[in-house]
Amino acid sequence: MARQPRHMGIGTPPPKVENIRATLNRIWSYMAPEKKRFSMVIGLIIISSLLSLLGPFLLGKTVDIVIAESETNTLIVMIFLLLAIYFFHSLTLWLQNYWMIGIAQTTVYEMRNHLFSHLQRLPILFFQKRQQGDLMSRLTNDMEDVSRTLNTAVVQFVTSVLTITGTIGVMIWLSPLLTLLTLTIVPVMYFGMKWITKRTGTYFKEQQKHLGELNGYVEEMFTGQPIITMFSREERVIQDFEEKNEALRQSGYWAQVYTGFIPKLMNMLNNVSFAIIVGGGGLLALNGYVSIGIIVTFTTYSRQFTRPLNDLANQFNMILSAVAGADRVFHIIDESEENDTGEVSTIKGNIEFRDVSFSYDGSEQTLAHINFHAEAGETIALVGPTGAGKTTIVSLLSRFYDPDQGRILVDGKDIHSITRDSLRSQMGVVLQDATMFNKTIRENIRYGRIEATDEEVEKAARASHAHDFIIKLPNGYDTILDPDGKGVSHGQRQLLSIARAMIANPSLLILDEATSSIDTVTEMKINDALKKLMKGRTSFVIAHRLNTIRSADQILVLRKGRIIEKGTHYELIEEKGFYADLVKTQQTEKNVML
């Protein structure tokens, strides 16, 4: 990822939010199920806006009554009427906010569910090209921006528009001339707000982007903290963090600076408007054009008029921020999912690669013209130096990727005619680095087959030799593992991973150096369990320690993405080629260590 510049001045043009209207329409599509309740909110907004207009009007009338009539009873009635108006105005405000919060939370709940579900259906290549922290930021920070905006800004925006429209209408009805004087500040407001909002929207977009990048970097550094410490790279990491943090600070700084202009501008214009009304209204009152009550009404309306303008600007900024966040969310949702056709009920395990070639980046080939055939129940060992293509072969078989050229056949069917779910449901995987979840040991083993009973879980644990250490834990099978399986040793996590594969009862088995983290004594026990697990199943074994694959039915020796040798252990030894040299090298290294 390209490093962001350390300093961003005003002259740096940040990216713009693309197609605001389309993004708002997509947000509305998630709100559609709540349209009945939203219509009720709009109704309450209309009522509250009318009440907010009625209050100042009656206040002015009350002043005129006091001046003209000095009638106490009428004054008391007007006071109680004003109290009732302001009470019901507050009640409608509370109800509309209460309902809108429910609408907002439901909408964001659906959006977040859709995004997370969509992420589960995206190809593995997508995640390899993205920072985890950036994806997490879109799922949390960006969605929270949308939530905050729907909670408050939508109601306030509609209220502000209705209040401004109604206020101007009543002001014109009371005194067109005084209204004209009051509206002289509107052009200043318009051009001032246009200048401000033109800049805030782009900087809010930049702020969200830098926040996602910073989250991704922090997540990556926390994961790699042991390596950072081991190689004493703390200062370099701190420097990189400071640069990313500075980019976020700059974009956030300018977004907030421009936003901060808004209340200052509005306060100044409020005071100017008040002075115009008092001065101009006083002259009109002296000449008999308006009453004192109308001047009082106008002073209230002027603040009621400029405050919504202020609110509109703030709400517009909030909406721009939410649109920027939603836009980032929709970019993920618009990513193409894995396409599937066809189902398969059972897999026997006949596997064939026909002239398969593959490249991760579209230029340099990782695999080139791979051809082999595995009968059901055979064990296929993949051997070769790092980067030879061993893991890529099993990744293609798992349909994490699709080949650029050639065909992969499963029981004579093209792998593209089998859905990924039905294929992977009949595959068991034991990786070199066992992944555990923050759940009980029982649930981690049952992850291989969710409907497995407790008895089946224990049977699988006994077969993998994990039962003995499990029962010694404080809560046995109900012991909750820390995130990433911390709390048990690396070797013990490997045993749990093997138990998980056993309980899945797969037709195809993939072992990526499954005993690499097991001590010698445990390895002897577990090899017997693995032989039982592999019996009758087509197994692909990625091997680094060659003594573990002597009994394999086929050994495929890969180098630079090509199969350079193929055969059994003894056949390849007789050929005295690359495989034989690898075996000899490992034996020599073992003797030296001894």
N, C-alpha and C positions, 0 to 999 in steps of 0.2 A: 504494500500500500504506500502510495506516495505520501511523503511527509508534508504536513501543512506548513505554510510560512509562519515564522515566529511572530511577526507583527502584521496586523491587518488594519490599515488606515481606512478613512472614509472613502478614499478613492478606489479601494478594492471592491470590484463588483461581485457580490455574492450571488449564488444562483437564485432564480425566481421560482415561486410556487407555480407548478404547471397546472393550468386549467382548473381554476378555483371552482367554477360552476360545476364541472363534472365531479369534482371531489365532494362538494356539498350534496349533490344529487345522490351520490353513493352512500353518504352518511344517512341521508333521508330514507334510503331504501331499507336501512336497518331499523329506522324508527317507525316504518309503516305499520307494523302490528300494534303500535301504541297510538295510532292516529285518532281513535275515539277519545282517549284520555287527553291527547294533545289538543284536540278541538275544544275540550272543556277548559283547558288551560288558557287557550286563546280567548274564550268567552269571558273568563275571569279577568284577563288582562284588559279587555275592552271595558268591563264594568269598573275596574280599579282606575283606569285612565279617565273615565267620565267623572268618577267621584273626585279625582285629583283636580279636575277642572272646575267642578262645582264648588269645592271648598273656598278657593280664593274669591270666586264670584260672589258668594254669600258673605264673605268677610268684608268685601267692599260695600255691599248693600247694607251690612250692619253698621259700618262707619257712617254712611249717609243717613241712616235712620237716627243714629245717636245725635248727629249734628243738626239734622232738620227737625226732628220730632221730640227728642229726649224722652221717648216712650219706654219705660222700664219693662213693662210686660212683653212688648214686642222684642226688646233686647234679649230678655231671658229665653224666649222661644227660639230666637236666632242662635243663641249660644248653644242650646240643647240640640238644635238641628245640626250645627257645625260639629258638635261632639259625636253625634250619630254618624255623620258622614265620614269623619276621620276614623271612627271605630270600624265601620264596615270596609273602609279603604284598607286598613291594616289587616282585617280578616281576609279579604280577597288576596292581598299580597302573600299572606302566609299560606293559604290554600294553593295558590298557583305555584309557589316555590316548592311546597311539599309534593305536589303531583309531578312537577317537572323533574325533581330529583329522582323519583321513581322511574320516570321515562328515560332519563339519562343513564341511570345505572343499568336498566334492562338493555338499552341500546348498546352500551359499551360491553356488557356481558356477552351479547350475541357477536359483536365484532371480535372480541378477544377469543371467544370460542372458535369462530370461523378461522381466524388467523392461526391459532395453535393447531387446529385440525388440519389446516392446509399445509402447515409445516411438516406434519407427519407423513404427508403424501408427496413431498418433494424428493427429487433424486439426491443421492448421497453427494454427487458432484456439487450441488448447490451449496451445501454446508461447508464443503472444503474450500469454497471461494469466498466465504463470508466469515467475519469475526463473530464468535458466539456472543460477545458482549453487545455488539451492534444489534443482533437479532433480539437479545433480551431487552435492549433499550426500546425497540419498537413495540415489543409486547407489553412493556410496563410504562416507561416514561411517555411515549407518544400516545398510548391509549389513555393515560391519565390526563394528558392535555385535552383530549377530546371529551373526557368525562367532565372536567372542570368547566369547559366551555358550554356544554349542554346543560350542566347544572344551573348556571347563572346567566351566561351571555345571551342565550336565545331569548329567555323571558325579558331580560333587560332591553335587548335590541328591539323587540316588538313593542314593548312599553314605551321606549324612547320615541319611536316613530309615531305612535298614536298620540303621545303627549305633545310632541312638537306640532303635529298637524292640528290637533284640537285646540292647543293654546293659540296658535296663529289665527285660527278661525274665530275664536271668541274675542281675541284682541281687536281684530278688524271690525267685528260687530260693535264692540264698545266704543272704539275711537280709531278710525282709519289713519288719522294724522299722527296720533301718538304711536300707533303700530309702525308706521313708516319710520319714525325717529328711532324706535327700538330696534328695527331690523337693519339699521345702518351698520351694525357690527357683523352681520352675517357674512358679507364678502371676505372680511378679515378672517373670520372663523374658517370659511371654506378653503381659502388658499393656504392658510396656516396648517389646517388638518391634512390637506392634500400633500403638502410638502413633508409633513411628519410621517404619515402612513405609508408614503411611497418608499420610505427608507426602513421603517420598522419591520414590514413584512419580509423583506429579503434577509434582514439580519436574524429574525426569528427562525427562518429556514436554516440559515447557516449555524445558528446556535444548536438546533436539534441535531444537525449532522455531526458537529464536533462533540456533542454529548454522547452520541452513539459510538463514535470512534474512541472516546476516552473510556467509556464502559468496556468496550472490547479490549482495549489495551490493559486495563486494570485486571480484567478476568484472566487474560493470557499471562500476565506477570504473576498473579497469585498462584495459578496452576504450575508455573515454572519456577517458583521461588527456590526450591532446593537447588536447581541448576544455576540460578542467578548467584546464590550464596557460594556454591562450590567453586565457580569460576571468578568470584569477586567482581561481579559486574553491577554492583549496587549503584555506583555513581553514574554509570551509563544509563541504567534504567531510570534513575531519578531525573537525569537530564532530558531523556525522551519524554518522560511524564510531564516535566515542566513545559516542554514545547507544546505538547497537546493541550495541557491545561491552559497555557497562554492563548492558544487559538480559541479555546472555549471562552476564556475570559474576555477576549477582545470582541468576539461576536455578541456575547451576552451584554458586555458593557455598552456597545453602541445601540443594541436593541433597547436596553433600559434607559439610556440617555435620551434617545428620541422619544420614547414613551413618556419619560419624565417631563418633556416639554409640554405635554398636553394639559395637565392640571394647572401648570403655571400660566399658560396661555388663557385657559378658561377663567381662572381667577381674575386675571387682569381684565378680560372682556366683561366679566360679571360686574366688576366695579365700574367700568366705563358705561355699561348699559344702565346700571343703577343711577349714575350721575346724569345720563341723558334723560331718563324718565323723570327724575326729580326736578331737574332744571326745566326741561321742555314741558313737562306736565304742570309744573307750577305756573309757567307763563300762560298755558292754555286755561288753567283753572281761574287765574286772575281775569281772564277775558271771557269767562263763562262758557268755554267750549266743553269742559269736562268737570266732573265733581271730584271732591277729595277722595271719595270712595273708589272711583275709577283709578285714580293715581295709586292708591293702596293696592288695588287689584293688579294693576300693571307691574308694580314693584315685585309682587309675589310671582306673577306670571313670567317676568323677565328671568328670575332665577329658575323658575320651573321650565323655562324655555332653553336657557343656556346649560343647565345641568344635564338634560338629556343629550344635548350636543356633545358635552364632555363625555357622558356615558357612551354615546355612540362611537366616539373615537376609541375609548378604552375597549369597548366590546369588539370593535373592528379588529383591534390588535390581538385580542384573545382569540377571535375567530381565525385570524391569519395564522396564529400559533397552532391552533387546533387543526387547521387545514394542512399546515406543514407536517404535523405529526400523522394525520390521517393519510396524507399523500405517501409518506414513507411506509405506512402499513399496507396501503393498497398496492404499492410496488411489489411487495412480497406476495400478496394474495394473487396478483396477476402473473406470477411465475408459473410456468407450465408444470402440471403434475405429471407423475408417471402414468402413462397410458397402458391399459391392460385389456386383453381380450381372451376369452376362453377360460375354462376351468379344468382341473384334473383332480380326480378323487384320490387316486393312489399313484405312487411312483415306484417302479420296480428298481430303477437305479442304473439303467443302461445310459451311459453318457458318451457323446461323441463331439469332438471339436473338428470342424471341417474348414481348413484354410482360414483360421481366425486371426485377424489383425486388429490392433487397438492402439489408440493414442489418447492421452489425457488432455493434451493441449492442442491437438489437431495438426501438429507439425512433426514432432519427434515420436517415432513409434515405440511403444512400450512392449508390445507383442507383435511378432511378424510371422504369418503363415504357420500357425500352430495347428497340428494335426495329431490326434490320438483317439483311441476308442477304449472305453472302460466297460467291461461286462458287469452286470448287477452282482453285488457282493464283493467285488474286487477292491483291493487297497492300492491306491495310486499315490506314490510319494513324489513330491516336487522338490528338487534339489538344485542349488545354484547359488552364486554369490549374491550379495545384496543388490537389489535393483534389476535382477535378472527377469522378473515378471511372475514370480511364484504367487504372490498375493493377488496380483491382477487376474490370474486365471480363476481363482476361487471367487473373486469379486464379480467376474463376468458370469460365472456359473450361478451366483446368488442374484444376478440381475441388478446389482448395484449400478452397473454400467451396461451399455449395449455395445457389441463389437462394431467397429467401423467397416469390417469386411468379413465375409465368411458366415458360417452358421454353427449354432450350438444346438445339438439334438438331445432331448431327454426322452428315453423310451421310443425313439424314432420320431418324436414330434419336435418341431422347431420351438425353441424356448420362448419365442415371442407369442406362441399360441397358448401359452400357459400363464395365468395371472401370477403376479409376484406373490400375492398372499398365499395362494394354493401351493406354489413352489416352495416358499420359505417355511410354510407350516410343516413341511416334511423334511426340513433340514435341521440338523443339530450342529452347533458351532462351539468349539472350545478354543479361545484365543490365548495368545501368550500373556497378554495383560487382561486378567479377568475383571470384568465390570460387575460391581455389586451396587445395589440401590439402598437407600435409607429406609429399609424395611426389615422385618424379621428374617432370620435365616430360613425359616420355613417358606416365607413368601418369595425369597430370592431363588430358592430351588424350584418352587412351583411356577416360577416365571416361564419355565420351559413348557409347561402345560397347566393352564390356570385351573382346570377342573380336577386336577389330581387330588386324591385323598391324602390325609395325614399319613396313612399307612404306606401309600406309594412314595411319598416324600421320604419317609424314613428308610424304605427299601432302597431307594436310589442313593441315599447318603451312605448306607452300609456298603453298597456295591462299589462306591467311589472311595471308600475308607475315610469318609468325612464324619461318620457317626461318632467315632471315638472322641474326637476333640469337641464335637458339638455338645455332647452330654456333659462335658466338663465345664462348659460356660455357665455363668450365673443363672441364666434363664433357659438354657438348653436351646431347643429349636425356636423358642420365642425371643431369643436375644436379638435386639435391634442393632443392626450394623450402622456405623457412622457413615456419612456420605463417602462415596467411592470405596466402601467396604473397609474403612479403617476400623481397627478394633480386633481384627484377626490378621495373621501373617499373610504374606504374599502367596506362600505355598498353600495355606489353608483356603484362600480365596480361589486358588486353582482347583482344589478338590471340590469346592462348592460349585464351581463352573462345570466341572465334569458331571456332578450329580444332576445339575440342571439339564445337561444334554441327554443324560440317561433317561430322565423322566419324560422327555419329549418323545422318546421312542421314534427317532427319525428314520427315513429311508436313505437319506444322504447325510454323510457326516464329514465335517471339516475340522481338522485338528491343526492348529498353527503352533507347532512346537509345544504341545500341551503339557509336557513334563519338564519344561525348561527351568521352572522355578521350584522344582520339587527336590528335596534331598535324596540321596542315594537309596536309603532304606525305604522311604515312602515311594520312590520311583519303582522299585521292584514290586511293591504291592499293587501300585496303580496300573502298571503295565498289564497285569493280568485282568484287571477290571476293564481296561481299554480294549483288550482283545475280545472280551465278552460283548462289549458295546459295539465293536466293529463287525462282529460276526453276522453275516447275512446282509450287511449294509455296504453300499458303495461308499468308500472312505477316501478322502483326499487329505494327505498328511504333508504339511509344509515342514521340512526337516532341516535342522542345522547340525544336530548331532546324528551322524550317519549310522551309528550302531543301533539306533531305534527303528530303522526301516529295513533291516536285513530280510524280513519275511514279506515285504511288500510284493504284490503281484506284478506291478510295473513301477519302475523308477524313471521319471522324466527329468533329465538333466538340462537345465536352462542356462543360457548365457546370452546377455544382450538381447533378450526378448525372443530368442529362438530355441527350439529343442535341438540340442546338438548330439544327445545320446538318449537311448531308450532301451529298457530291458530290465531283467531282474538284477539283484545285487551281484550274484555270481557271474552272470553273463557280462555285466559291465566291468567287473574285476578282470575277467579274461580278456576284454578288449584293450585293457591297459591305456585307457584314454583319460579324459578330464575327471571322470568320476573316480577312477582308480587312484589318481593323484590326490584327490580330495580325501579319500579314505586313508591313504598313506600319510598325508599331512596331519590329519587329526590323530592318528595313532602315534606319530612322532611327538606331537604336542603333549599327548597324554603321558607318554613315557617320560618326557622331560619334566612334567609337573610332578610325577611320582619320584 
